[in-house]
Amino acid sequence: MKHLEHNLQTACVRLFRMKWPKYAGLLFAIPNGAKLAGTPLQRAKAWKRLEAEGARPGVADLFLAVPSGDLCGLFIEMKTEIGRQSAEQREFEADAVGAGYGYVITRDLEAFIKIVQNYLENGVY
């Protein structure tokens, strides 16, 4: 994850946990974009182990495991102002939405709070 996306995600998670402590443990990161250490061969082997455990390229950065309205939960993808979804991310979004989950892309803290508040209170985003 790029440094700016990391800062955004960190701020969003911190504010979420303060604003909605009841759900603090139900918003969590999916670290598919984590940088793996080691040589290229070691990184490839580590990713293969993660894939065998269920890691999938394109999965959103955060998941809010709280059903609301007609939705089973909310996947949240962090992007900078110029960031764009990869093909894998677009595929995951389609899969998630098709299975009854919400999926949003957020680019700033204020939008994140509005999206989550609307989702938790009204079941929409």
MDTraj code that builds the backbone (N, CA, C; nanometers):
import mdtraj as md
import numpy as np

residues = "MET LYS HIS LEU GLU HIS ASN LEU GLN THR ALA CYS VAL ARG LEU PHE ARG MET LYS TRP PRO LYS TYR ALA GLY LEU LEU PHE ALA ILE PRO ASN GLY ALA LYS LEU ALA GLY THR PRO LEU GLN ARG ALA LYS ALA TRP LYS ARG LEU GLU ALA GLU GLY ALA ARG PRO GLY VAL ALA ASP LEU PHE LEU ALA VAL PRO SER GLY ASP LEU CYS GLY LEU PHE ILE GLU MET LYS THR GLU ILE GLY ARG GLN SER ALA GLU GLN ARG GLU PHE GLU ALA ASP ALA VAL GLY ALA GLY TYR GLY TYR VAL ILE THR ARG ASP LEU GLU ALA PHE ILE LYS ILE VAL GLN ASN TYR LEU GLU ASN GLY VAL TYR".split()
xyz = np.array([
    [0.0858, -0.1174, 0.0000],
    [0.0000, 0.0000, 0.0000],
    [0.0901, 0.1233, 0.0000],
    [0.0563, 0.2170, -0.0846],
    [0.1338, 0.3400, -0.0917],
    [0.1243, 0.4145, 0.0412],
    [0.2259, 0.4977, 0.0669],
    [0.2355, 0.5700, 0.1935],
    [0.1113, 0.6561, 0.2195],
    [0.0613, 0.7276, 0.1179],
    [-0.0557, 0.8131, 0.1384],
    [-0.1802, 0.7300, 0.1688],
    [-0.1950, 0.6169, 0.1014],
    [-0.3087, 0.5294, 0.1303],
    [-0.2969, 0.4723, 0.2711],
    [-0.1758, 0.4405, 0.3118],
    [-0.1530, 0.3901, 0.4485],
    [-0.1985, 0.4943, 0.5508],
    [-0.1567, 0.6194, 0.5305],
    [-0.1949, 0.7259, 0.6243],
    [-0.3454, 0.7446, 0.6288],
    [-0.4104, 0.7417, 0.5122],
    [-0.5561, 0.7547, 0.5072],
    [-0.6228, 0.6402, 0.5807],
    [-0.5800, 0.5188, 0.5524],
    [-0.6417, 0.4024, 0.6162],
    [-0.6224, 0.4057, 0.7667],
    [-0.5051, 0.4405, 0.8116],
    [-0.4770, 0.4486, 0.9550],
    [-0.5680, 0.5511, 1.0223],
    [-0.5826, 0.6674, 0.9614],
    [-0.6688, 0.7719, 1.0179],
    [-0.8145, 0.7259, 1.0209],
    [-0.8593, 0.6599, 0.9142],
    [-0.9977, 0.6129, 0.9085],
    [-1.0253, 0.5090, 1.0163],
    [-0.9361, 0.4146, 1.0326],
    [-0.9554, 0.3102, 1.1335],
    [-0.9544, 0.3714, 1.2734],
    [-0.8618, 0.4599, 1.2985],
    [-0.8527, 0.5234, 1.4311],
    [-0.9820, 0.5992, 1.4632],
    [-1.0299, 0.6790, 1.3685],
    [-1.1519, 0.7565, 1.3923],
    [-1.2735, 0.6656, 1.4040],
    [-1.2798, 0.5613, 1.3214],
    [-1.3906, 0.4664, 1.3309],
    [-1.3980, 0.4073, 1.4709],
    [-1.2856, 0.3638, 1.5239],
    [-1.2840, 0.2982, 1.6553],
    [-1.3213, 0.3940, 1.7677],
    [-1.2932, 0.5213, 1.7512],
    [-1.3347, 0.6199, 1.8519],
    [-1.4839, 0.6518, 1.8384],
    [-1.5308, 0.6661, 1.7156],
    [-1.6692, 0.7073, 1.6910],
    [-1.7685, 0.5936, 1.7118],
    [-1.7295, 0.4707, 1.6790],
    [-1.8181, 0.3550, 1.6915],
    [-1.7489, 0.2437, 1.7696],
    [-1.7218, 0.2644, 1.8995],
    [-1.6492, 0.1630, 1.9773],
    [-1.7215, 0.0285, 1.9829],
    [-1.8545, 0.0326, 1.9724],
    [-1.9332, -0.0909, 1.9735],
    [-1.8909, -0.1850, 1.8603],
    [-1.8464, -0.1279, 1.7490],
    [-1.8073, -0.2070, 1.6318],
    [-1.6563, -0.2076, 1.6083],
    [-1.5811, -0.1596, 1.7057],
    [-1.4368, -0.1408, 1.6869],
    [-1.3664, -0.2657, 1.6342],
    [-1.4017, -0.3806, 1.6851],
    [-1.3355, -0.5036, 1.6422],
    [-1.3902, -0.5613, 1.5132],
    [-1.4941, -0.4993, 1.4586],
    [-1.5574, -0.5529, 1.3375],
    [-1.5172, -0.4786, 1.2112],
    [-1.4303, -0.3785, 1.2240],
    [-1.3676, -0.3155, 1.1081],
    [-1.2228, -0.3603, 1.1099],
    [-1.1817, -0.4305, 1.0071],
    [-1.0452, -0.4823, 1.0067],
    [-0.9840, -0.4774, 0.8679],
    [-0.8511, -0.4764, 0.8674],
    [-0.7744, -0.4695, 0.7433],
    [-0.7585, -0.6083, 0.6822],
    [-0.7519, -0.6077, 0.5515],
    [-0.7207, -0.7279, 0.4745],
    [-0.5874, -0.6975, 0.4055],
    [-0.4764, -0.7420, 0.4624],
    [-0.3449, -0.6951, 0.4173],
    [-0.2904, -0.7647, 0.2921],
    [-0.3724, -0.7766, 0.1883],
    [-0.3240, -0.8374, 0.0638],
    [-0.2141, -0.7547, -0.0007],
    [-0.2118, -0.6251, 0.0232],
    [-0.1119, -0.5385, -0.0379],
    [0.0147, -0.5254, 0.0443],
    [0.0259, -0.6013, 0.1519],
    [0.1436, -0.5916, 0.2382],
    [0.2701, -0.6285, 0.1607],
    [0.3748, -0.5566, 0.1880],
    [0.5034, -0.5853, 0.1256],
    [0.5670, -0.7038, 0.1969],
    [0.6007, -0.8043, 0.1201],
    [0.6644, -0.9227, 0.1760],
    [0.8155, -0.9035, 0.1735],
    [0.8815, -0.9475, 0.2790],
    [1.0258, -0.9294, 0.2916],
    [1.1010, -1.0436, 0.2241],
    [1.2265, -1.0175, 0.1976],
    [1.3134, -1.1218, 0.1456],
    [1.3478, -1.1029, -0.0007],
    [1.4116, -1.2027, -0.0549],
    [1.4496, -1.2028, -0.1960],
    [1.3250, -1.2219, -0.2812],
    [1.3329, -1.1979, -0.4091],
    [1.2167, -1.2227, -0.4956],
    [1.1637, -1.3659, -0.4841],
    [1.2504, -1.4613, -0.4739],
    [1.2070, -1.5999, -0.4597],
    [1.1372, -1.6216, -0.3257],
    [1.1915, -1.5646, -0.2183],
    [1.1287, -1.5758, -0.0873],
    [0.9919, -1.5083, -0.0852],
    [0.9809, -1.3929, -0.1507],
    [0.8522, -1.3226, -0.1577],
    [0.7507, -1.4046, -0.2376],
    [0.7941, -1.4619, -0.3471],
    [0.7040, -1.5449, -0.4285],
    [0.6553, -1.6650, -0.3491],
    [0.7432, -1.7286, -0.2750],
    [0.7035, -1.8429, -0.1926],
    [0.6076, -1.7996, -0.0819],
    [0.6362, -1.6841, -0.0199],
    [0.5489, -1.6337, 0.0862],
    [0.4100, -1.6027, 0.0301],
    [0.4034, -1.5415, -0.0897],
    [0.2728, -1.5120, -0.1490],
    [0.1995, -1.6417, -0.1817],
    [0.2696, -1.7424, -0.2298],
    [0.2045, -1.8704, -0.2603],
    [0.1444, -1.9310, -0.1334],
    [0.2136, -1.9175, -0.0200],
    [0.1597, -1.9673, 0.1070],
    [0.0333, -1.8882, 0.1434],
    [0.0390, -1.7561, 0.1275],
    [-0.0778, -1.6734, 0.1577],
    [-0.1947, -1.7073, 0.0651],
    [-0.1664, -1.7290, -0.0624],
    [-0.2721, -1.7685, -0.1560],
    [-0.3355, -1.9007, -0.1143],
    [-0.2514, -1.9953, -0.0713],
    [-0.3037, -2.1252, -0.0269],
    [-0.3939, -2.1080, 0.0957],
    [-0.3676, -2.0038, 0.1757],
    [-0.4493, -1.9752, 0.2943],
    [-0.5737, -1.8926, 0.2599],
    [-0.5851, -1.8490, 0.1341],
    [-0.7042, -1.7762, 0.0924],
    [-0.6817, -1.6338, 0.0473],
    [-0.5590, -1.5843, 0.0499],
    [-0.5328, -1.4484, 0.0016],
    [-0.5684, -1.4405, -0.1467],
    [-0.6213, -1.3251, -0.1861],
    [-0.6636, -1.3059, -0.3250],
    [-0.6275, -1.1648, -0.3681],
    [-0.5594, -1.1499, -0.4803],
    [-0.5313, -1.0149, -0.5303],
    [-0.6621, -0.9397, -0.5556],
    [-0.6643, -0.8121, -0.5228],
    [-0.7793, -0.7293, -0.5528],
    [-0.8786, -0.7120, -0.4400],
    [-0.8650, -0.7885, -0.3329],
    [-0.9587, -0.7763, -0.2212],
    [-0.9428, -0.6373, -0.1588],
    [-1.0530, -0.5795, -0.1163],
    [-1.0532, -0.4438, -0.0599],
    [-0.9645, -0.4343, 0.0636],
    [-0.9270, -0.3117, 0.0971],
    [-0.8367, -0.2865, 0.2093],
    [-0.8990, -0.3132, 0.3456],
    [-1.0268, -0.2789, 0.3612],
    [-1.0951, -0.2938, 0.4895],
    [-1.2270, -0.3677, 0.4703],
    [-1.2698, -0.4334, 0.5763],
    [-1.4026, -0.4951, 0.5762],
    [-1.4718, -0.4583, 0.7061],
    [-1.5949, -0.4095, 0.6946],
    [-1.6794, -0.3807, 0.8100],
    [-1.7798, -0.4947, 0.8201],
    [-1.7588, -0.5820, 0.9174],
    [-1.8381, -0.7044, 0.9325],
    [-1.9636, -0.6778, 1.0155],
    [-2.0422, -0.5833, 0.9673],
    [-2.1689, -0.5479, 1.0322],
    [-2.2753, -0.5441, 0.9236],
    [-2.3747, -0.6328, 0.9291],
    [-2.4823, -0.6236, 0.8302],
    [-2.5661, -0.4984, 0.8558],
    [-2.6170, -0.4408, 0.7482],
    [-2.7002, -0.3227, 0.7610],
    [-2.7920, -0.3150, 0.6395],
    [-2.9192, -0.2895, 0.6644],
    [-3.0145, -0.2880, 0.5541],
    [-3.0157, -0.4241, 0.4863],
    [-3.0074, -0.4232, 0.3557],
    [-3.0039, -0.5476, 0.2794],
    [-2.8631, -0.5997, 0.2558],
    [-2.7637, -0.5329, 0.3123],
    [-2.6244, -0.5689, 0.2860],
    [-2.5658, -0.6533, 0.3988],
    [-2.4808, -0.7466, 0.3601],
    [-2.4188, -0.8395, 0.4558],
    [-2.3003, -0.7782, 0.5296],
    [-2.2410, -0.6758, 0.4742],
    [-2.1223, -0.6109, 0.5289],
    [-2.0727, -0.5122, 0.4247],
    [-1.9655, -0.4398, 0.4562],
    [-1.9167, -0.3350, 0.3681],
    [-1.7663, -0.3483, 0.3465],
    [-1.7267, -0.3654, 0.2204],
    [-1.5855, -0.3631, 0.1831],
    [-1.5477, -0.2196, 0.1489],
    [-1.4299, -0.1768, 0.1952],
    [-1.3852, -0.0391, 0.1751],
    [-1.2460, -0.0415, 0.1123],
    [-1.2353, 0.0201, -0.0026],
    [-1.1075, 0.0315, -0.0739],
    [-1.0549, 0.1739, -0.0561],
    [-0.9310, 0.1860, -0.0129],
    [-0.8667, 0.3160, 0.0053],
    [-0.7915, 0.3540, -0.1217],
    [-0.8129, 0.4759, -0.1664],
    [-0.7405, 0.5269, -0.2831],
    [-0.7042, 0.6726, -0.2597],
    [-0.5924, 0.7137, -0.3149],
    [-0.5576, 0.8555, -0.3155],
    [-0.6439, 0.9241, -0.4209],
    [-0.6318, 1.0529, -0.4308],
    [-0.7103, 1.1282, -0.5296],
    [-0.6843, 1.0794, -0.6719],
    [-0.5634, 1.0336, -0.6992],
    [-0.5319, 0.9891, -0.8352],
    [-0.5299, 0.8370, -0.8483],
    [-0.5502, 0.7669, -0.7386],
    [-0.5466, 0.6208, -0.7422],
    [-0.6635, 0.5623, -0.8207],
    [-0.6392, 0.4536, -0.8900],
    [-0.7420, 0.3855, -0.9688],
    [-0.7431, 0.2376, -0.9330],
    [-0.8577, 0.1751, -0.9483],
    [-0.8709, 0.0326, -0.9218],
    [-0.7955, -0.0481, -1.0274],
    [-0.7375, -0.1573, -0.9818],
    [-0.6778, -0.2530, -1.0745],
    [-0.7887, -0.3417, -1.1309],
    [-0.7556, -0.4188, -1.2313],
    [-0.8523, -0.5135, -1.2877],
    [-0.8982, -0.6120, -1.1807],
    [-0.8059, -0.6572, -1.0963],
    [-0.8410, -0.7514, -0.9893],
    [-0.9354, -0.6875, -0.8887],
    [-0.9146, -0.5590, -0.8590],
    [-1.0030, -0.4888, -0.7656],
    [-1.1427, -0.4717, -0.8242],
    [-1.1519, -0.4417, -0.9517],
    [-1.2840, -0.4294, -1.0156],
    [-1.3556, -0.5646, -1.0160],
    [-1.2805, -0.6710, -1.0385],
    [-1.3390, -0.8054, -1.0363],
    [-1.3891, -0.8401, -0.8962],
    [-1.3084, -0.8093, -0.7951],
    [-1.3516, -0.8358, -0.6581],
    [-1.4755, -0.7548, -0.6230],
    [-1.4794, -0.6274, -0.6621],
    [-1.5963, -0.5440, -0.6357],
    [-1.7220, -0.6087, -0.6940],
    [-1.7143, -0.6528, -0.8178],
    [-1.8304, -0.7152, -0.8817],
    [-1.8720, -0.8417, -0.8070],
    [-1.7751, -0.9218, -0.7666],
    [-1.8055, -1.0447, -0.6920],
    [-1.8721, -1.0127, -0.5584],
    [-1.8170, -0.9142, -0.4860],
    [-1.8693, -0.8786, -0.3537],
    [-2.0112, -0.8233, -0.3639],
    [-2.0325, -0.7311, -0.4555],
    [-2.1651, -0.6709, -0.4727],
    [-2.2653, -0.7776, -0.5168],
    [-2.2230, -0.8653, -0.6055],
    [-2.3098, -0.9729, -0.6519],
    [-2.3499, -1.0693, -0.5414],
    [-2.2667, -1.0787, -0.4377],
    [-2.2946, -1.1691, -0.3257],
    [-2.3695, -1.1010, -0.2120],
    [-2.4055, -0.9724, -0.2294],
    [-2.4859, -0.9047, -0.1276],
    [-2.4090, -0.8165, -0.0312],
    [-2.2855, -0.7826, -0.0669],
    [-2.2049, -0.6937, 0.0175],
    [-2.2001, -0.5559, -0.0450],
    [-2.1755, -0.4563, 0.0370],
    [-2.1492, -0.3235, -0.0137],
    [-2.0019, -0.3105, -0.0460],
    [-1.9707, -0.2198, -0.1360],
    [-1.8311, -0.1946, -0.1745],
    [-1.8188, -0.0466, -0.2067],
    [-1.7249, 0.0205, -0.1426],
    [-1.7019, 0.1619, -0.1676],
    [-1.5534, 0.1891, -0.1834],
    [-1.5258, 0.2955, -0.2549],
    [-1.3901, 0.3493, -0.2635],
    [-1.3945, 0.4828, -0.1915],
    [-1.3028, 0.5026, -0.0993],
    [-1.2971, 0.6304, -0.0296],
    [-1.1601, 0.6924, -0.0491],
    [-1.1605, 0.8247, -0.0632],
    [-1.0376, 0.8973, -0.0925],
    [-0.9995, 0.9980, 0.0157],
    [-1.0858, 1.0146, 0.1167],
    [-1.0521, 1.1052, 0.2257],
    [-1.1313, 1.0673, 0.3509],
    [-1.0870, 1.1195, 0.4624],
    [-1.1445, 1.0859, 0.5928],
    [-1.2905, 1.1288, 0.6039],
    [-1.3217, 1.2472, 0.5558],
    [-1.4588, 1.2965, 0.5665],
    [-1.5552, 1.2073, 0.4892],
    [-1.5177, 1.1674, 0.3692],
    [-1.6031, 1.0782, 0.2894],
    [-1.6188, 0.9432, 0.3590],
    [-1.5114, 0.8926, 0.4166],
    [-1.5167, 0.7655, 0.4886],
    [-1.6203, 0.7716, 0.6001],
    [-1.6165, 0.8784, 0.6806],
    [-1.7089, 0.8907, 0.7934],
    [-1.8527, 0.8994, 0.7435],
    [-1.8775, 0.9785, 0.6401],
    [-2.0141, 0.9902, 0.5861],
    [-2.0642, 0.8560, 0.5335],
    [-1.9793, 0.7855, 0.4615],
    [-2.0167, 0.6555, 0.4050],
    [-2.0512, 0.5580, 0.5165],
    [-1.9630, 0.5464, 0.6148],
    [-1.9839, 0.4500, 0.7222],
    [-2.1063, 0.4876, 0.8057],
    [-2.1222, 0.6140, 0.8368],
    [-2.2381, 0.6557, 0.9157],
    [-2.3674, 0.6244, 0.8408],
    [-2.3728, 0.6573, 0.7138],
    [-2.4918, 0.6295, 0.6341],
    [-2.5165, 0.4789, 0.6243],
    [-2.4096, 0.4032, 0.6097],
    [-2.4226, 0.2576, 0.6033],
    [-2.4783, 0.2025, 0.7348],
    [-2.4188, 0.2409, 0.8460],
    [-2.4629, 0.1878, 0.9756],
    [-2.6043, 0.2317, 1.0119],
    [-2.6409, 0.3556, 0.9788],
    [-2.7730, 0.4072, 1.0170],
    [-2.8842, 0.3698, 0.9188],
    [-2.8499, 0.3595, 0.7896],
    [-2.9538, 0.3435, 0.6881],
    [-2.9367, 0.2225, 0.5973],
    [-2.8270, 0.1513, 0.6104],
    [-2.8053, 0.0341, 0.5264],
    [-2.7715, 0.0668, 0.3832],
    [-2.7358, 0.1896, 0.3576],
    [-2.6919, 0.2312, 0.2237],
    [-2.5614, 0.3092, 0.2390],
    [-2.4964, 0.3335, 0.1300],
    [-2.3691, 0.4073, 0.1367],
    [-2.3558, 0.5096, 0.0280],
])
top = md.Topology()
chain = top.add_chain()
for i, resn in enumerate(residues, 1):
    res = top.add_residue(resn, chain, resSeq=i)
    for name in ("N", "CA", "C"):
        top.add_atom(name, md.element.get_by_symbol(name[0]), res)
traj = md.Trajectory(xyz[None], top)
